[in-house]
Amino acid sequence: MNGNMQKMMKQAQKMQRQMMEAQDALAEERVEGTAGGGMVRVTADGQQNILEIKIDPQAVDPEDVEMLEDTVLAAVAEAMRKSRELAEERLGVFTKGMKIPGL
């Protein structure tokens, strides 16, 4: 291998290591989605994992379970959107605008 090729390989390995470190750091990041005026709160990490769902007891109406289901779904959707945005922000330096499935 010539010197330029070795240099490129080292740079690629360094970039791969940095990207893995950034992905690991995303597992520690937290985002929150809310719905129903904060009655439902969903916490996710930066890797699109739902970690916690909190429901205010006042949001529980046995006569209108569908409303609670919709509220939970809206909060989950917001948390997932925020998690994807965080991942794109943190990993964008590596992907440079490429659309990678799952990110």
Residue frames relative to the residue before (quaternion, step in Angstrom):
aa qw qx qy qz dx dy dz
M 1.0000 0.0000 0.0000 0.0000 0.00 0.00 0.00
N 0.3874 -0.7118 0.5264 0.2573 3.54 -0.95 0.78
G 0.7317 -0.4653 0.2935 0.4024 3.56 -1.31 0.31
N 0.6522 0.5193 -0.3207 0.4496 3.59 0.97 -0.82
M 0.6524 0.5129 -0.3146 0.4607 3.56 1.00 -0.85
Q 0.6478 0.5074 -0.3190 0.4703 3.59 0.97 -0.81
K 0.6392 0.5221 -0.3206 0.4648 3.57 1.00 -0.81
M 0.6540 0.5062 -0.3089 0.4697 3.59 0.97 -0.86
M 0.6468 0.5167 -0.3215 0.4597 3.59 0.99 -0.82
K 0.6511 0.5057 -0.3150 0.4701 3.59 0.96 -0.81
Q 0.6445 0.5102 -0.3206 0.4708 3.59 1.00 -0.81
A 0.6481 0.5163 -0.3161 0.4621 3.58 0.98 -0.85
Q 0.6556 0.5055 -0.3084 0.4685 3.58 0.97 -0.84
K 0.6372 0.5197 -0.3212 0.4699 3.58 1.02 -0.81
M 0.6619 0.4997 -0.3070 0.4668 3.57 0.93 -0.90
Q 0.6363 0.5218 -0.3291 0.4632 3.59 0.98 -0.80
R 0.6466 0.5138 -0.3130 0.4690 3.60 0.95 -0.87
Q 0.6638 0.4985 -0.3045 0.4670 3.60 0.93 -0.89
M 0.6441 0.5137 -0.3251 0.4643 3.59 0.99 -0.79
M 0.6426 0.5105 -0.3245 0.4703 3.60 0.98 -0.79
E 0.6355 0.5174 -0.3234 0.4732 3.59 1.02 -0.77
A 0.6474 0.5102 -0.3124 0.4722 3.59 1.00 -0.83
Q 0.6474 0.5057 -0.3211 0.4711 3.60 0.99 -0.79
D 0.6356 0.5161 -0.3276 0.4715 3.58 0.99 -0.78
A 0.6436 0.5204 -0.3196 0.4613 3.58 1.00 -0.83
L 0.6046 0.5676 -0.3589 0.4283 3.61 1.06 -0.66
A 0.5957 0.5719 -0.3633 0.4314 3.58 1.11 -0.59
E 0.6903 0.4643 -0.2667 0.4866 3.58 1.20 -0.52
E 0.5719 0.5932 -0.3780 0.4221 3.60 1.23 -0.35
R 0.1605 -0.7825 0.5958 0.0828 3.58 -1.15 0.64
V 0.0350 -0.7526 0.6571 0.0237 3.53 -1.13 0.79
E 0.2200 -0.7833 0.5712 0.1086 3.54 -1.18 0.53
G 0.1455 -0.7475 0.6424 0.0861 3.50 -1.08 0.85
T 0.0801 -0.7980 0.5962 0.0356 3.55 -1.00 0.81
A 0.0139 -0.7690 0.6389 0.0181 3.53 -1.30 0.41
G 0.7761 0.3265 -0.2473 0.4795 3.51 -1.27 0.34
G 0.6469 -0.5327 0.3188 0.4429 3.56 1.02 0.78
G 0.7188 -0.4347 0.2445 0.4843 3.56 1.10 0.66
M 0.4336 0.7107 -0.4555 0.3154 3.58 1.27 0.06
V 0.7536 0.1965 -0.1307 0.6135 3.58 1.21 -0.55
R 0.0359 -0.7876 0.6146 -0.0262 3.56 -0.86 1.07
V 0.0819 -0.7840 0.6153 0.0102 3.53 -0.91 1.02
T 0.1602 -0.7783 0.6033 0.0674 3.56 -0.85 1.03
A 0.0246 -0.7783 0.6271 -0.0181 3.54 -0.99 0.97
D 0.4169 -0.6614 0.5417 0.3087 3.53 -1.26 0.29
G 0.6887 -0.5026 0.3411 0.3960 3.56 -1.30 0.03
Q 0.6526 0.4761 -0.3152 0.4981 3.57 1.30 0.10
Q 0.5566 -0.6607 0.3440 0.3679 3.56 1.24 0.59
N 0.4412 0.6404 -0.4953 0.3871 3.57 1.00 0.87
I 0.3481 -0.7081 0.5743 0.2181 3.57 -0.86 0.97
L 0.1916 -0.8232 0.5309 0.0619 3.56 -0.68 1.14
E 0.8170 -0.0179 0.0806 0.5707 3.55 1.03 -0.77
I 0.0771 -0.7504 0.6538 0.0598 3.54 -1.19 0.67
K 0.0734 -0.7815 0.6195 0.0096 3.56 -0.80 1.07
I 0.0695 -0.7896 0.6097 0.0005 3.56 -0.89 1.00
D 0.3970 -0.6965 0.5506 0.2327 3.53 -0.77 1.09
P 0.5361 -0.6541 0.4243 0.3237 3.62 -0.80 0.94
Q 0.6077 0.5651 -0.3596 0.4267 3.60 1.10 -0.58
A 0.6204 0.5510 -0.3437 0.4397 3.60 1.21 -0.39
V 0.6211 0.5509 -0.3360 0.4449 3.57 1.26 -0.30
D 0.0804 0.7700 -0.6222 0.1162 3.54 -0.49 1.28
P 0.3716 -0.7623 0.4814 0.2215 3.61 -0.32 1.20
E 0.6472 0.5229 -0.3112 0.4592 3.57 1.20 -0.47
D 0.7887 0.2184 -0.1095 0.5641 3.60 1.24 -0.32
V 0.0088 -0.8336 0.5502 -0.0487 3.56 0.64 1.15
E 0.6022 0.5865 -0.3539 0.4100 3.59 1.04 -0.74
M 0.6264 0.5324 -0.3358 0.4598 3.59 1.02 -0.76
L 0.6551 0.4968 -0.3103 0.4771 3.60 0.95 -0.84
E 0.6298 0.5330 -0.3326 0.4567 3.59 0.96 -0.82
D 0.6668 0.4979 -0.2925 0.4711 3.58 0.93 -0.92
T 0.6481 0.5206 -0.3126 0.4596 3.58 1.02 -0.82
V 0.6434 0.5037 -0.3152 0.4827 3.59 0.98 -0.84
L 0.6487 0.5237 -0.3131 0.4549 3.58 0.94 -0.88
A 0.6525 0.5110 -0.3091 0.4664 3.59 0.98 -0.83
A 0.6624 0.4951 -0.3077 0.4705 3.60 0.96 -0.82
V 0.6329 0.5154 -0.3292 0.4748 3.59 1.00 -0.77
A 0.6488 0.5216 -0.3200 0.4522 3.58 0.91 -0.88
E 0.6582 0.5015 -0.3082 0.4693 3.60 0.96 -0.84
A 0.6514 0.5067 -0.3185 0.4663 3.61 0.94 -0.85
M 0.6596 0.4992 -0.3122 0.4671 3.60 0.95 -0.82
R 0.6282 0.5273 -0.3346 0.4641 3.59 0.99 -0.78
K 0.6719 0.4914 -0.2939 0.4698 3.57 0.90 -0.93
S 0.6374 0.5281 -0.3236 0.4584 3.58 1.03 -0.78
R 0.6556 0.4966 -0.3107 0.4765 3.60 0.96 -0.83
E 0.6425 0.5194 -0.3223 0.4621 3.58 0.97 -0.83
L 0.6383 0.5207 -0.3214 0.4670 3.58 0.99 -0.83
A 0.6575 0.5039 -0.3084 0.4676 3.58 0.93 -0.89
E 0.6495 0.5103 -0.3187 0.4650 3.59 0.95 -0.84
E 0.6436 0.5225 -0.3127 0.4637 3.57 1.02 -0.83
R 0.7253 0.4486 -0.2478 0.4597 3.59 0.83 -0.99
L 0.7700 0.3568 -0.1844 0.4959 3.58 0.99 -0.82
G 0.4350 0.7348 -0.4357 0.2848 3.58 1.26 -0.19
V 0.5959 0.5695 -0.3613 0.4359 3.56 1.08 -0.66
F 0.6997 0.4503 -0.2666 0.4865 3.59 1.11 -0.62
T 0.7420 0.4163 -0.2252 0.4747 3.57 0.99 -0.84
K 0.1797 -0.8368 0.4971 0.1431 3.59 1.28 -0.39
G 0.7875 -0.3636 0.1631 0.4702 3.54 0.77 1.11
M 0.4706 0.6527 -0.4703 0.3623 3.62 1.19 0.01
K 0.3428 -0.7113 0.5696 0.2282 3.56 -1.07 0.69
I 0.0441 -0.8004 0.5971 -0.0281 3.55 -0.33 1.31
P 0.4961 -0.6691 0.4554 0.3143 3.61 -0.71 1.01
G 0.7959 0.2945 -0.2353 0.4737 3.54 -0.96 0.92
L 0.6925 0.4197 -0.2775 0.5170 3.58 1.26 -0.12
